Amino acid sequence: MASSDTIFGRILRGEIPCQEVYADDHCLAFRDVNPQAPVHVLVIPREPIPQLAEATSDHQALLGHLLLVAARVARQEGLESWRTVINSGTEAGQTVFHLHLHVIGGRPMAWPPG
């Protein structure tokens, strides 16, 4: 399945509503419908990249932008510390094959995760 055909592709096209917290020309950030913490926001690129493992050097600026947006969203949500997670591949827990960053916070985080 192409990442543009995923639920995130449908959200980007406006076919499925989301609780948007940030948007720009390169990405969209919205609240996760199944939050794992008091703050759980997903940051997705508008460009359909299936997973981090498929990103190329052409995506370097976009990947940096996604991380900066994750930090911006965390601060916007009032977090002083948070976890940013990118799952790449099924065994890593990726269930939607459109690259996305989880911004998770608002409670203590354990290590190691999972």
Secondary structure by P-SEA (a helix, b strand, c coil): ccccccaaaaaaacccccccccccccbbbbbbccccccbbbbbbbcccccccccccccaaaaaaaaaaaaaaaaaaacccbbbbbbbcccccccccccbbbbbccccccccccc
